[in-house]
Amino acid sequence: MTEGRAPRADAVRNRKKILAAAREQVTAHGPDIGMDEIAAAAGVAVGTLYRHFPTKTDLVAAVVEEFVAQVADDAEAACARVASGAHAWDEITGFLTRLTEEVATNHAVKAATQMLGATPDDKADEDRAGAALTTLIQAAQSDGDLHPDVSVADIYLLFATAPADRPPAARARWLTLVLFGLTPRGRAGGAAP
């Protein structure tokens, strides 16, 4: 591809199909799934897969990048709703609920990422997510709904420790307990919601 030239429409479609198939196949079969199986699930030739992603590590890193971009988009949309008058605590609660389910869905991809050492090179989406979360946290703290010591690092810690391998009811209970612990009331010994 010539530098500065937009990728062809079929190349963009193939890349999206490959990323979706990789996410699904790794989730269904674990990190040992072969590139041939991923290509077949995407409906593309193996050569096409390798043109986009020379190694499985590259492929898994791209899946992670896509996930981080979705998280950043979600956090920015929540910030926009707060700027339009939505309650910051409601947006944080919704964001954490959606993210807990996404983490559960992408549990196998997370395992593959760790096994392969696949880390995205581009940190722009991670920076966008952090900036949006900072804005949400500050708004909820200003409203008095979020404990003053909660930080973006705490939110990342929650993602990392979410019970992704547990059934939906257990994840929902975990989130209820975590959300209560984030409030000033939850730290002061108040009654659980």
N, C-alpha and C positions, 0 to 999 in steps of 0.2 A: 504494500500500500504506500502511495506517495505521501510524504510528510505534509500535513495540513489538509489533506483531502479527507472528507467524511467517509466513513466505512459504508460499503454497499448495504442496501436494505436487507438482502438475504444473509449477509454476514452478521448483521445486528440480530436478525431473527434466530439464526443458528446459535449465536452466543447465548441468547436468552433461553433457548431450548436446552442447551447444554447445562447451563447453570441450574435450571429447574430440575432437570433429570439428575444432576449430581446431588442436589439437595435431597431429592426423593430417594435415590438409590442408596446414598450413604445412610439416610435415616432408616430405610427398610433393611439394609444388609450389613451396615457397619462400615468402618473405614477400610476394610480389606477388599471392598468391591473393586472390580477391575475397570480399567478405562474402556475396554471393549463393551462391557455391560452398560456403562454410562452412555457411550455413543449409541448403542442400540436403543436404549430407553429414550434418548433424545431424537432418534430417527435421523441421525447423521452418520456419515462415514467416519471411521476411526481417524483417518487423515485430517478431516475437518476439525475434529475435537483437538487433535495435537497441534493444528495450526493456531488455534485459539489459546490452548493451554498445553505447553510442552511437557509438563509433568503433573502428576496428581497433586503435588504440593501447590503448584500454581493454580490449579482448578479449585482446590479447597480454599485457598487464600481469596480467590475471586468470590466464592460463595460467602465468605465472611465479610468481605468488602460490601457486597450487596446487602447483607443483613445490617451492617453498621449504617449504611446509607438510609435504609428503611427506618432504623431507630432515630437517626438524626431528623429525617422528614417528619416522623411522628412527634418528636419533641418540639420541633419548630412549629408544627401545626397547633400543638397545645399552647405554645406561647402566643401564637396569633389569636387563639380563642380567648386567652386571658386578656390580651390587649384590647379585645372587643367587648370585654365585660364579664367573661366567664370566671367562675370562682377558681382560684389557683389550686386549692386543695382537691377539688373535683377533677381537675386536669391531671394532677400528679397521681391521684388514685386510678384514673382511667389509663394513664400511660403505664403505670406499674402493672396493672391488670393485663393489659395487652402484651407487655413485654414478658411477663411471667409465662404466658401461654406460648409466645414465640420461642422463648428459651427452651420450653419443654418440647416444642416441635423440632427445634434444631439441636436437640441434645446429642444426637449421634454426630452431627457436623462438628459440634464443639469437641467431642472426643477425637474425631479425625484431625481436627486442627491441632490439638495437643500432641497427638501421636506423630503427625507429620511435621510439626514445627511450622505450620503455615500461618504466617502473619502478614496482613496486608501492608504494602509499602506506603500507600497513600493514607495519610492521617487526617486529611481535610474533613472527611465525614465524622470522624471521631471528635475533631475539634468543634464541628458544628453541633454535634450532640451535647458535648460538654457545655458549650456556651448557652444553648437552649435550656438545658437542665439547671444551670446556674440561675438563669432568669426565672424559671418556674419556682425553684427553691426560695429565692429571695422574695418573690411575690407571696408565696404561702407563709413565709416567716413574717413578712410585714403584716399579713392578715392575722397573725397569731395562731395559725393552724398547724404550723410545722415547728418542731423544736429548734431553737436558735443554733444548735451545734451541728445540725444535719448538713452534709456537704455532698458534692457530686461524687466524691470518693466513696461515701456511704452508699449511694445509689448503685454504684458499680459493684460494691461488695455484696449488696443484695442480689444483683443479677448473678454474680458468680456462685452464690450459695443457694440459689432457688432450687427447690426440690423437683428438678426437671424430670426425674424418673418416677415420680409419684403420680397416682391418679388425680384427675381434675379436682375432686373434692378435697384431697389433701393439699393440693396447691392453693386452692381457694382459702382453706383454713390458715395455711402458712401466711398468705398475703394479708388476711384479716389481722393476724397477730402482729405482723411486721408493720402494717399501717398504723395500728394503735401505738406501737412503740415509737413511731416517728413523731407523734403529737406531743405537745407539752403536757397534756393531760395524762398520756400514757407513761410519762416519766415521773409524774407527781403522785402516782399510786391511785389514779382515778379508776372508775369502773370501766370494764371493757365494753365496746360498742355492741 
